């Protein structure tokens, strides 16, 4: 039986899911004998603020304070990308505490996530793992597109004018809407990513690259700089990757002469990473859209429910949460009682929270999925629902 199927058959509640996730994270840390930190976002929740942004700095700083700060650290990274400036700040936080940083990518670390990976001494990937192009994305006239493509478009117009001596009239409306400042902004955004990756590759990834494997001659600082710049330019090349969301796999990175560690060569480590990632993806099937965690602590970010928050009534042995649930089929509102800590008598006018998280609407018999509500209640109250 597959790992995902196995966990599904166990019908883990949110607390059990979190506990099992910690077990697998601890397995990775013990096997590697290093501290471990996870920065992850649900890349499928496009309507949520899943990108790396300034608000991530506090959770990362908070969770780093729970680690020893000695030896090395593994960063498990799952992100669609985001702010390159924030990615730089996160790397500074990590490098401020650790001399050795490895980035583990079980799923995807695109865009700004790839930039962060280039700051690692080692990058661990598997069959499902993917990095992405680091070409900066800019917004212009309500559209978001590649800064590299923008600059290349401008250069193409220049070349046509130089070759023909004439400006194609079709370009005039486009050029009238572009200021020199916007062109400079696009170039700066592109250079920022390239410069950062080049600097980090030389400083960290290539610091122990001292001898050429083929000739056994010494590697010079100029050669490290040249190799790093070639890789940064390649990762920024929109003409090669075509789309910003393109997946760059181990073979693609090795073709760029970037050494990657395939963690699947270590069966014990691969099993722990695969199990952790499966549980992480299952966690994101709730209303959680971001997660920063260590083996003993975590910070969740939840999507806000469309209705009002559950009303809590304190009891001696826990609490009662009253949830306003709306049937997606008929629109009927149902008040649901969730018992935290221990079972309690059902209050008048309420229906009990179902143990399988699927409430049958009393009006139309449609099903109301309460899994996300349960996950948020248990995570925030640190108590399990009791039935």
C-alpha positions as CSV (number, residue, x, y, z in Angstrom):
1,X,0.0,0.0,0.0
2,X,1.2,3.5,-0.8
3,X,2.1,5.9,2.0
4,X,-0.7,8.3,1.1
5,X,-3.3,5.6,1.0
6,X,-2.0,4.2,4.3
7,X,-2.4,7.6,6.0
8,X,-5.8,8.1,4.5
9,X,-7.0,4.8,5.8
10,X,-5.9,5.8,9.3
11,X,-8.4,8.7,9.2
12,X,-6.1,10.9,11.2
13,X,-7.6,13.9,13.0
14,X,-5.7,17.1,12.9
15,X,-3.9,16.5,16.2
16,X,-2.8,13.0,15.1
17,X,-1.8,14.3,11.7
18,X,0.5,16.9,13.4
19,X,1.9,14.4,15.8
20,X,2.8,11.9,13.0
21,X,4.3,14.8,11.0
22,X,6.6,15.6,13.9
23,X,7.6,12.0,14.2
24,X,8.8,12.0,10.6
25,X,10.5,15.4,10.9
26,X,12.4,14.1,13.9
27,X,13.4,11.0,11.9
28,X,15.0,13.3,9.3
29,X,16.8,15.4,11.9
30,X,18.1,12.3,13.8
31,X,19.3,10.7,10.6
32,X,21.1,13.8,9.5
33,X,22.2,14.7,13.0
34,X,21.3,18.4,12.4
35,X,18.7,20.9,13.5
36,X,15.7,21.2,11.1
37,X,13.3,23.9,10.1
38,X,10.4,23.8,7.7
39,X,9.1,26.8,5.7
40,X,6.1,25.6,3.7
41,X,3.1,27.0,1.9
42,X,0.2,25.2,0.1
43,X,1.1,25.9,-3.6
44,X,-2.4,24.9,-4.6
45,X,-4.2,27.6,-2.6
46,X,-3.8,30.4,-5.2
47,X,-6.4,32.6,-3.5
48,X,-4.4,32.7,-0.2
49,X,-1.3,34.7,0.5
50,X,1.0,31.7,-0.1
51,X,4.0,33.7,-1.5
52,X,7.1,34.4,0.6
53,X,6.5,37.9,2.0
54,X,7.5,40.2,4.9
55,X,4.9,38.6,7.3
56,X,7.0,35.4,7.2
57,X,10.0,36.9,9.0
58,X,8.4,36.8,12.4
59,X,7.3,33.1,12.3
60,X,10.8,32.1,11.0
61,X,12.6,34.1,13.6
62,X,10.3,32.6,16.3
63,X,10.9,29.0,15.3
64,X,14.6,29.5,14.9
65,X,14.7,30.5,18.6
66,X,13.6,27.0,19.4
67,X,16.7,25.4,17.7
68,X,20.1,24.9,19.2
69,X,21.9,27.1,16.7
70,X,25.0,24.8,16.7
71,X,26.3,22.6,14.0
72,X,24.3,22.6,10.8
73,X,20.6,23.1,9.9
74,X,18.4,21.5,7.2
75,X,15.7,23.8,5.7
76,X,12.7,21.9,4.3
77,X,11.3,24.2,1.7
78,X,8.0,24.2,-0.1
79,X,7.0,27.4,-1.8
80,X,5.7,28.9,-5.1
81,X,8.2,31.8,-4.6
82,X,7.5,35.4,-3.6
83,X,9.6,38.4,-2.5
84,X,13.3,38.1,-3.3
85,X,14.0,40.7,-0.7
86,X,12.3,38.6,2.0
87,X,14.1,35.5,0.8
88,X,17.4,37.4,1.4
89,X,16.3,38.3,4.9
90,X,15.4,34.7,5.7
91,X,18.8,33.5,4.5
92,X,20.4,36.1,6.7
93,X,18.5,34.8,9.7
94,X,19.6,31.3,9.0
95,X,23.2,32.2,8.2
96,X,23.4,34.3,11.2
97,X,23.0,31.2,13.4
98,X,24.5,28.4,11.3
99,X,27.7,27.9,9.4
100,X,26.3,25.1,7.4
101,X,22.9,25.2,5.7
102,X,21.3,22.5,3.5
103,X,18.0,22.9,1.7
104,X,15.7,19.9,1.3
105,X,13.2,20.2,-1.5
106,X,10.7,17.3,-1.4
107,X,8.2,19.1,-3.7
108,X,8.8,22.5,-5.2
109,X,10.8,25.6,-4.3
110,X,10.2,28.0,-7.2
111,X,11.4,31.5,-7.9
112,X,12.4,33.1,-4.6
113,X,12.6,29.6,-3.1
114,X,15.2,28.7,-5.8
115,X,17.1,31.8,-4.8
116,X,17.1,30.6,-1.2
117,X,18.3,27.2,-2.3
118,X,21.3,28.8,-4.0
119,X,22.4,30.0,-0.5
120,X,22.8,26.4,0.7
121,X,26.0,24.4,1.1
122,X,24.1,21.4,-0.2
123,X,20.7,21.0,-2.0
124,X,18.9,17.8,-1.5
125,X,16.2,16.8,-4.1
126,X,14.4,13.7,-5.3
127,X,12.3,12.5,-8.2
128,X,9.4,14.8,-7.4
129,X,11.5,17.8,-6.5
130,X,11.7,20.9,-8.6
131,X,13.2,24.3,-8.5
132,X,12.2,27.1,-10.9
133,X,13.5,30.1,-13.0
134,X,14.5,33.1,-10.9
135,X,13.6,35.7,-13.5
136,X,12.0,38.5,-11.6
137,X,8.3,39.1,-12.2
138,X,7.2,42.7,-12.6
139,X,3.8,44.3,-12.9
140,X,3.0,46.7,-15.7
141,X,-0.4,48.1,-16.7
142,X,-2.2,45.5,-14.6
143,X,-0.2,42.6,-16.0
144,X,2.5,40.5,-14.4
145,X,5.3,39.1,-16.6
146,X,9.0,38.3,-16.7
147,X,11.5,41.2,-16.3
148,X,13.8,39.3,-18.6
149,X,11.2,39.1,-21.3
150,X,10.5,42.8,-20.9
151,X,14.1,43.7,-21.3
152,X,14.6,41.3,-24.2
153,X,11.5,42.9,-25.9
154,X,13.0,46.3,-25.6
155,X,16.3,45.1,-27.0
156,X,14.6,43.4,-29.9
157,X,13.0,46.8,-30.9
158,X,16.4,48.5,-30.6
159,X,17.9,45.8,-32.9
160,X,15.2,46.2,-35.5
161,X,15.6,50.0,-35.5
162,X,19.4,49.6,-35.8
163,X,19.1,47.2,-38.7
164,X,16.3,48.9,-40.7
165,X,16.7,52.5,-39.7
166,X,12.9,52.6,-39.1
167,X,10.6,52.1,-36.1
168,X,7.7,49.7,-36.7
169,X,4.5,51.8,-36.2
170,X,3.0,48.9,-34.3
171,X,5.5,49.6,-31.5
172,X,4.6,53.2,-31.0
173,X,1.5,52.8,-28.7
174,X,3.5,50.3,-26.6
175,X,6.6,52.6,-26.3
176,X,4.4,55.6,-25.4
177,X,3.2,53.8,-22.3
178,X,6.7,52.9,-21.0
179,X,8.9,55.3,-19.1
180,X,12.7,55.1,-18.7
181,X,12.1,54.5,-15.0
182,X,10.1,51.3,-15.7
183,X,12.8,49.9,-17.9
184,X,15.4,50.7,-15.2
185,X,13.1,49.0,-12.6
186,X,12.9,45.8,-14.7
187,X,16.6,45.7,-15.2
188,X,17.2,46.3,-11.5
189,X,14.8,43.5,-10.6
190,X,16.6,41.1,-12.9
191,X,20.0,42.1,-11.7
192,X,19.0,41.7,-8.1
193,X,18.2,38.0,-8.5
194,X,21.3,37.3,-10.6
195,X,23.7,39.2,-8.2
196,X,22.3,37.5,-5.2
197,X,22.6,34.0,-6.6
198,X,26.1,34.6,-7.9
199,X,27.2,35.9,-4.6
200,X,25.7,33.0,-2.6
201,X,27.0,30.3,-4.9
202,X,30.5,31.6,-4.6
203,X,30.3,32.2,-0.9
204,X,28.6,28.9,0.1
205,X,28.0,26.2,-2.5
206,X,31.4,26.6,-4.1
207,X,33.4,27.3,-1.0
208,X,34.8,23.8,-0.9
209,X,35.2,23.5,-4.7
210,X,39.0,23.7,-4.7
211,X,40.1,21.2,-7.4
212,X,38.9,20.5,-10.9
213,X,37.6,16.9,-11.0
214,X,39.0,16.2,-14.5
215,X,42.4,17.9,-14.4
216,X,43.0,18.0,-10.6
217,X,44.2,21.6,-11.0
218,X,43.3,24.2,-8.4
219,X,40.1,26.1,-8.8
220,X,40.7,29.9,-8.8
221,X,38.4,32.5,-7.4
222,X,37.8,33.9,-10.9
223,X,36.6,30.4,-12.0
224,X,34.2,30.2,-9.1
225,X,32.8,33.6,-10.0
226,X,32.5,32.6,-13.7
227,X,30.7,29.4,-12.9
228,X,28.3,31.1,-10.5
229,X,27.5,33.8,-13.0
230,X,26.8,31.3,-15.7
231,X,24.4,29.4,-13.5
232,X,22.6,32.6,-12.3
233,X,22.3,33.8,-16.0
234,X,20.9,30.4,-17.0
235,X,18.3,30.4,-14.2
236,X,17.2,33.8,-15.2
237,X,17.0,33.0,-18.9
238,X,13.3,33.3,-19.8
239,X,14.1,32.2,-23.4
240,X,15.3,28.8,-22.1
241,X,12.5,28.1,-19.6
242,X,9.7,29.9,-21.4
243,X,7.4,30.2,-18.4
244,X,8.1,31.3,-14.8
245,X,6.4,28.3,-13.4
246,X,8.6,25.8,-15.3
247,X,10.0,22.9,-13.2
248,X,13.7,22.6,-13.1
249,X,14.7,19.0,-12.1
250,X,17.9,17.4,-10.9
251,X,19.1,16.6,-14.4
252,X,18.5,20.2,-15.6
253,X,20.6,21.5,-12.6
254,X,23.4,19.0,-13.2
255,X,23.5,20.1,-16.8
256,X,24.2,23.6,-15.5
257,X,27.2,22.0,-13.6
258,X,25.5,22.5,-10.2
259,X,26.0,19.5,-7.9
260,X,22.8,18.2,-6.3
261,X,22.4,15.5,-3.7
262,X,19.7,13.0,-4.6
263,X,18.3,12.0,-1.2
264,X,16.6,8.9,-2.7
265,X,20.0,7.2,-2.7
266,X,19.6,7.0,1.1
267,X,16.6,4.7,1.5
268,X,16.0,5.6,5.2
269,X,16.3,9.3,4.6
270,X,14.1,9.1,1.5
271,X,11.4,7.3,3.4
272,X,11.3,9.9,6.2
273,X,11.2,12.8,3.7
274,X,8.5,11.1,1.6
275,X,6.4,10.4,4.7
276,X,6.9,13.9,6.1
277,X,6.0,15.5,2.7
278,X,2.9,13.3,2.4
279,X,1.7,14.4,5.9
280,X,2.5,18.1,5.0
281,X,0.3,17.9,1.9
282,X,-2.5,16.3,4.0
283,X,-2.1,19.2,6.5
284,X,-2.7,21.6,3.6
285,X,-6.0,19.8,2.8
286,X,-7.3,21.7,5.8
287,X,-7.6,25.5,6.0
288,X,-3.8,25.8,6.8
289,X,-2.1,27.6,4.0
290,X,1.3,28.3,5.5
291,X,3.4,26.4,8.1
292,X,6.8,27.1,9.8
293,X,7.9,24.4,12.2
294,X,10.6,22.5,14.0
295,X,10.4,19.0,15.6
296,X,8.9,20.5,18.7
297,X,7.0,23.7,17.7
298,X,5.1,25.3,14.9
299,X,3.3,28.3,13.6
300,X,0.2,27.8,11.4
301,X,-1.4,30.3,9.1
302,X,-5.1,29.6,8.5
303,X,-7.5,30.8,5.9
304,X,-10.2,32.8,7.6
305,X,-13.6,31.1,7.5
306,X,-16.3,32.9,5.6
307,X,-18.7,32.9,8.6
308,X,-18.1,34.2,12.1
309,X,-15.5,32.5,14.3
310,X,-16.7,29.8,16.6
311,X,-18.1,31.0,20.0
312,X,-16.3,29.3,22.9
313,X,-18.0,28.6,26.2
314,X,-15.5,27.6,28.9
315,X,-16.1,24.5,31.0
316,X,-14.2,23.0,34.0
317,X,-12.8,20.3,31.8
318,X,-12.5,22.1,28.5
319,X,-14.7,24.2,26.3
320,X,-17.7,24.1,23.9
321,X,-17.3,25.7,20.5
322,X,-20.5,26.7,18.7
323,X,-19.9,26.7,14.9
324,X,-22.2,28.4,12.3
325,X,-22.1,26.0,9.4
326,X,-23.8,26.7,6.1
327,X,-25.0,24.0,3.7
328,X,-23.4,24.6,0.2
329,X,-26.4,22.9,-1.4
330,X,-29.4,24.7,0.1
331,X,-27.9,27.6,2.0
332,X,-29.4,26.4,5.4
333,X,-27.5,27.6,8.5
334,X,-26.8,24.9,11.1
335,X,-25.4,25.6,14.6
336,X,-22.9,22.8,15.5
337,X,-21.6,22.0,19.0
338,X,-17.9,20.9,19.2
339,X,-16.7,19.6,22.5
340,X,-13.0,20.3,23.3
341,X,-11.3,18.3,26.0
342,X,-14.1,15.9,27.0
343,X,-17.7,15.0,25.9
344,X,-20.4,17.3,27.2
345,X,-24.2,17.4,27.1
346,X,-25.7,18.7,23.8
347,X,-27.1,22.2,24.3
348,X,-30.6,23.1,23.1
349,X,-30.8,24.2,19.4
350,X,-27.4,22.7,18.5
351,X,-26.4,19.6,16.6
352,X,-23.3,17.5,17.5
353,X,-20.1,17.8,15.6
354,X,-19.8,14.6,13.5
355,X,-16.8,12.4,14.3
356,X,-16.1,11.9,10.5
357,X,-16.2,15.7,10.0
358,X,-19.2,15.4,7.5
359,X,-22.4,16.9,8.7
360,X,-25.6,16.0,7.0
361,X,-27.8,19.1,6.5
362,X,-31.1,18.6,8.3
363,X,-33.0,20.4,5.5
364,X,-31.8,18.9,2.3
365,X,-29.5,16.0,3.5
366,X,-26.6,17.6,1.7
367,X,-23.1,17.2,3.2
368,X,-21.2,20.0,5.0
369,X,-17.5,19.4,5.2
370,X,-16.2,20.5,8.6
371,X,-12.6,19.2,8.4
372,X,-11.0,22.6,8.1
373,X,-13.1,23.9,11.0
374,X,-12.0,21.0,13.1
375,X,-8.3,21.5,12.2
376,X,-8.4,25.1,13.1
377,X,-10.2,24.5,16.4
378,X,-7.8,21.8,17.5
379,X,-4.7,23.7,16.5
380,X,-5.7,26.9,18.2
381,X,-7.1,25.3,21.4
382,X,-4.4,22.6,21.6
383,X,-7.2,20.2,22.5
384,X,-8.8,17.4,20.5
385,X,-12.5,17.3,19.8
386,X,-14.3,14.8,22.1
387,X,-17.4,12.8,21.1
